[in-house]
């Protein structure tokens, strides 16, 4: 990758609901109309401070004639204050993982696509890692007639199952009920005290991520394979109805899907959508540490196939 392709353009785009989201656009030296929009995961995630990781991905994509756009969505960091444009006014609002509701990925992705169209791109690929993979399924559900050509789902996780295991049955359901009450009382943005070590959640954020019948519960491996009844709605309902050609990639040692046996988890997904493409990377964990080049190459090669 040459120096120009290693140096991204820092950009900012607006969403329909008034947020200004920052991103990094890596463009190949040879002009292209194809771009991959990358959705990061949850937690304290940010596409910034990852220079080498970004450049490795951009280099592999650029060799195959694909630009790369990585941006911070409204769920980046644990807590982030934005100045949101509302009419002629700007107001301060808190976002970040602590407050995010996954359905809000729709205006974020739409804003990214609208921005890239103005930049001259017309072939869009959507790739997401961890929560980013969940968001692709949610986006596809709420925006089935979208402009994306292909999806790449990297290490989609089972957060609902994780919090059920971590909190235990009693505390999980109690916290979920308490969160619902707080939301109804107009206090959904209050922070939950002492939920789990290292976690920061508002009541609305926790309810969204942990509700078994909510949008977030895209990959309910714990319920399906652990034989624990949590939800009343059909399992894998969004994944099972994806409208675009999709590649699903997991690390063999992924710790946030079904860590007891990732191959069983992938086999389960194949039962729902056998026509999609699947890849398990041997020895790789949830973040594909030590295997990112292999993962990026698999993704880029699949994207350029007809």
CORUR-V120098 format. One record per residue. N is the residue number from 1. RES is the residue in three letters. OMEGA is omega in degrees with one decimal (NA if undefined). Layout:
BEGIN
n->N res->RES omega->OMEGA
n->N res->RES omega->OMEGA
END
This chain:
BEGIN
n->1 res->UNK omega->-177.4
n->2 res->UNK omega->-174.0
n->3 res->UNK omega->-178.7
n->4 res->UNK omega->-178.2
n->5 res->UNK omega->178.3
n->6 res->UNK omega->-175.8
n->7 res->UNK omega->-177.8
n->8 res->UNK omega->169.0
n->9 res->UNK omega->171.7
n->10 res->UNK omega->-177.4
n->11 res->UNK omega->177.2
n->12 res->UNK omega->178.9
n->13 res->UNK omega->-177.5
n->14 res->UNK omega->171.4
n->15 res->UNK omega->-177.7
n->16 res->UNK omega->180.0
n->17 res->UNK omega->166.3
n->18 res->UNK omega->178.3
n->19 res->UNK omega->172.6
n->20 res->UNK omega->-175.6
n->21 res->UNK omega->-178.1
n->22 res->UNK omega->178.8
n->23 res->UNK omega->178.6
n->24 res->UNK omega->-179.2
n->25 res->UNK omega->178.0
n->26 res->UNK omega->-176.2
n->27 res->UNK omega->176.4
n->28 res->UNK omega->179.0
n->29 res->UNK omega->175.9
n->30 res->UNK omega->-174.3
n->31 res->UNK omega->179.3
n->32 res->UNK omega->176.6
n->33 res->UNK omega->-176.7
n->34 res->UNK omega->-179.3
n->35 res->UNK omega->173.8
n->36 res->UNK omega->174.9
n->37 res->UNK omega->-175.7
n->38 res->UNK omega->178.5
n->39 res->UNK omega->-178.4
n->40 res->UNK omega->-179.1
n->41 res->UNK omega->-174.1
n->42 res->UNK omega->-178.8
n->43 res->UNK omega->-180.0
n->44 res->UNK omega->-172.8
n->45 res->UNK omega->174.9
n->46 res->UNK omega->177.9
n->47 res->UNK omega->177.3
n->48 res->UNK omega->-177.5
n->49 res->UNK omega->-180.0
n->50 res->UNK omega->-172.4
n->51 res->UNK omega->-176.1
n->52 res->UNK omega->179.4
n->53 res->UNK omega->178.6
n->54 res->UNK omega->-176.7
n->55 res->UNK omega->178.7
n->56 res->UNK omega->179.3
n->57 res->UNK omega->-178.4
n->58 res->UNK omega->-179.8
n->59 res->UNK omega->-178.8
n->60 res->UNK omega->179.0
n->61 res->UNK omega->-177.3
n->62 res->UNK omega->178.8
n->63 res->UNK omega->-179.6
n->64 res->UNK omega->173.5
n->65 res->UNK omega->-179.0
n->66 res->UNK omega->172.9
n->67 res->UNK omega->-179.3
n->68 res->UNK omega->177.2
n->69 res->UNK omega->177.2
n->70 res->UNK omega->-178.2
n->71 res->UNK omega->175.4
n->72 res->UNK omega->176.2
n->73 res->UNK omega->-174.6
n->74 res->UNK omega->176.8
n->75 res->UNK omega->179.0
n->76 res->UNK omega->-177.1
n->77 res->UNK omega->176.8
n->78 res->UNK omega->178.3
n->79 res->UNK omega->179.9
n->80 res->UNK omega->178.6
n->81 res->UNK omega->176.8
n->82 res->UNK omega->166.4
n->83 res->UNK omega->-174.0
n->84 res->UNK omega->179.1
n->85 res->UNK omega->176.2
n->86 res->UNK omega->-173.8
n->87 res->UNK omega->178.7
n->88 res->UNK omega->-176.4
n->89 res->UNK omega->170.1
n->90 res->UNK omega->177.6
n->91 res->UNK omega->178.4
n->92 res->UNK omega->177.0
n->93 res->UNK omega->179.9
n->94 res->UNK omega->177.6
n->95 res->UNK omega->-175.9
n->96 res->UNK omega->-177.4
n->97 res->UNK omega->-176.3
n->98 res->UNK omega->-174.3
n->99 res->UNK omega->-169.9
n->100 res->UNK omega->168.1
n->101 res->UNK omega->-166.0
n->102 res->UNK omega->178.9
n->103 res->UNK omega->179.2
n->104 res->UNK omega->174.8
n->105 res->UNK omega->-176.8
n->106 res->UNK omega->177.4
n->107 res->UNK omega->177.3
n->108 res->UNK omega->-179.1
n->109 res->UNK omega->178.1
n->110 res->UNK omega->178.2
n->111 res->UNK omega->178.5
n->112 res->UNK omega->-179.9
n->113 res->UNK omega->179.5
n->114 res->UNK omega->178.1
n->115 res->UNK omega->-176.8
n->116 res->UNK omega->175.7
n->117 res->UNK omega->177.3
n->118 res->UNK omega->178.3
n->119 res->UNK omega->175.8
n->120 res->UNK omega->-179.7
n->121 res->UNK omega->177.4
n->122 res->UNK omega->174.1
n->123 res->UNK omega->-172.7
n->124 res->UNK omega->171.3
n->125 res->UNK omega->-178.9
n->126 res->UNK omega->179.0
n->127 res->UNK omega->-179.6
n->128 res->UNK omega->179.5
n->129 res->UNK omega->178.4
n->130 res->UNK omega->177.2
n->131 res->UNK omega->176.4
n->132 res->UNK omega->177.0
n->133 res->UNK omega->175.3
n->134 res->UNK omega->-177.4
n->135 res->UNK omega->178.0
n->136 res->UNK omega->179.4
n->137 res->UNK omega->178.1
n->138 res->UNK omega->178.2
n->139 res->UNK omega->179.7
n->140 res->UNK omega->-179.7
n->141 res->UNK omega->-176.2
n->142 res->UNK omega->-179.2
n->143 res->UNK omega->-174.4
n->144 res->UNK omega->178.7
n->145 res->UNK omega->-179.3
n->146 res->UNK omega->-173.5
n->147 res->UNK omega->-179.2
n->148 res->UNK omega->-178.9
n->149 res->UNK omega->-177.7
n->150 res->UNK omega->175.7
n->151 res->UNK omega->171.2
n->152 res->UNK omega->-178.8
n->153 res->UNK omega->-178.4
n->154 res->UNK omega->170.9
n->155 res->UNK omega->176.4
n->156 res->UNK omega->-172.0
n->157 res->UNK omega->179.7
n->158 res->UNK omega->-176.6
n->159 res->UNK omega->178.6
n->160 res->UNK omega->177.8
n->161 res->UNK omega->180.0
n->162 res->UNK omega->-178.3
n->163 res->UNK omega->175.1
n->164 res->UNK omega->179.2
n->165 res->UNK omega->-175.5
n->166 res->UNK omega->-176.1
n->167 res->UNK omega->-173.3
n->168 res->UNK omega->-173.9
n->169 res->UNK omega->-174.6
n->170 res->UNK omega->-177.2
n->171 res->UNK omega->179.7
n->172 res->UNK omega->-177.1
n->173 res->UNK omega->177.5
n->174 res->UNK omega->-179.2
n->175 res->UNK omega->178.0
n->176 res->UNK omega->178.6
n->177 res->UNK omega->178.4
n->178 res->UNK omega->179.5
n->179 res->UNK omega->178.9
n->180 res->UNK omega->178.6
n->181 res->UNK omega->-179.9
n->182 res->UNK omega->178.8
n->183 res->UNK omega->179.2
n->184 res->UNK omega->-179.7
n->185 res->UNK omega->179.8
n->186 res->UNK omega->-179.6
n->187 res->UNK omega->-177.8
n->188 res->UNK omega->-178.7
n->189 res->UNK omega->174.5
n->190 res->UNK omega->-179.9
n->191 res->UNK omega->177.2
n->192 res->UNK omega->178.9
n->193 res->UNK omega->170.8
n->194 res->UNK omega->177.4
n->195 res->UNK omega->176.1
n->196 res->UNK omega->178.2
n->197 res->UNK omega->176.9
n->198 res->UNK omega->-178.3
n->199 res->UNK omega->175.5
n->200 res->UNK omega->-178.2
n->201 res->UNK omega->164.1
n->202 res->UNK omega->178.7
n->203 res->UNK omega->-179.8
n->204 res->UNK omega->178.2
n->205 res->UNK omega->179.5
n->206 res->UNK omega->-179.1
n->207 res->UNK omega->-179.2
n->208 res->UNK omega->-175.1
n->209 res->UNK omega->-173.0
n->210 res->UNK omega->-178.0
n->211 res->UNK omega->-177.3
n->212 res->UNK omega->179.0
n->213 res->UNK omega->-177.4
n->214 res->UNK omega->-178.7
n->215 res->UNK omega->-173.0
n->216 res->UNK omega->-172.2
n->217 res->UNK omega->-175.9
n->218 res->UNK omega->-175.5
n->219 res->UNK omega->-175.3
n->220 res->UNK omega->-178.1
n->221 res->UNK omega->-176.9
n->222 res->UNK omega->179.9
n->223 res->UNK omega->-175.8
n->224 res->UNK omega->-175.1
n->225 res->UNK omega->178.7
n->226 res->UNK omega->176.3
n->227 res->UNK omega->175.2
n->228 res->UNK omega->-178.3
n->229 res->UNK omega->179.8
n->230 res->UNK omega->-172.4
n->231 res->UNK omega->176.2
n->232 res->UNK omega->-179.2
n->233 res->UNK omega->179.3
n->234 res->UNK omega->179.4
n->235 res->UNK omega->177.4
n->236 res->UNK omega->-173.9
n->237 res->UNK omega->178.5
n->238 res->UNK omega->179.2
n->239 res->UNK omega->-176.1
n->240 res->UNK omega->-178.1
n->241 res->UNK omega->178.6
n->242 res->UNK omega->-172.9
n->243 res->UNK omega->-173.3
n->244 res->UNK omega->170.7
n->245 res->UNK omega->-172.8
n->246 res->UNK omega->173.6
n->247 res->UNK omega->-179.5
n->248 res->UNK omega->-176.1
n->249 res->UNK omega->174.9
n->250 res->UNK omega->168.3
n->251 res->UNK omega->-178.7
n->252 res->UNK omega->-177.2
n->253 res->UNK omega->179.0
n->254 res->UNK omega->-175.0
n->255 res->UNK omega->-176.0
n->256 res->UNK omega->175.4
n->257 res->UNK omega->172.3
n->258 res->UNK omega->-170.5
n->259 res->UNK omega->178.9
n->260 res->UNK omega->-177.5
n->261 res->UNK omega->-178.4
n->262 res->UNK omega->-179.0
n->263 res->UNK omega->175.9
n->264 res->UNK omega->179.5
n->265 res->UNK omega->179.8
n->266 res->UNK omega->177.1
n->267 res->UNK omega->178.3
n->268 res->UNK omega->177.8
n->269 res->UNK omega->179.6
n->270 res->UNK omega->177.9
n->271 res->UNK omega->179.6
n->272 res->UNK omega->-177.8
n->273 res->UNK omega->-177.0
n->274 res->UNK omega->-175.8
n->275 res->UNK omega->176.6
n->276 res->UNK omega->179.3
n->277 res->UNK omega->-174.8
n->278 res->UNK omega->177.6
n->279 res->UNK omega->172.7
n->280 res->UNK omega->-178.3
n->281 res->UNK omega->-175.5
n->282 res->UNK omega->175.7
n->283 res->UNK omega->-175.4
n->284 res->UNK omega->175.9
n->285 res->UNK omega->-176.8
n->286 res->UNK omega->-179.0
n->287 res->UNK omega->-177.3
n->288 res->UNK omega->180.0
n->289 res->UNK omega->-177.6
n->290 res->UNK omega->-177.4
n->291 res->UNK omega->-175.7
n->292 res->UNK omega->178.8
n->293 res->UNK omega->178.6
n->294 res->UNK omega->180.0
n->295 res->UNK omega->-178.9
n->296 res->UNK omega->179.6
n->297 res->UNK omega->177.3
n->298 res->UNK omega->-178.2
n->299 res->UNK omega->-176.4
n->300 res->UNK omega->179.2
n->301 res->UNK omega->-179.6
n->302 res->UNK omega->-178.3
n->303 res->UNK omega->-176.3
n->304 res->UNK omega->174.9
n->305 res->UNK omega->179.0
n->306 res->UNK omega->NA
END
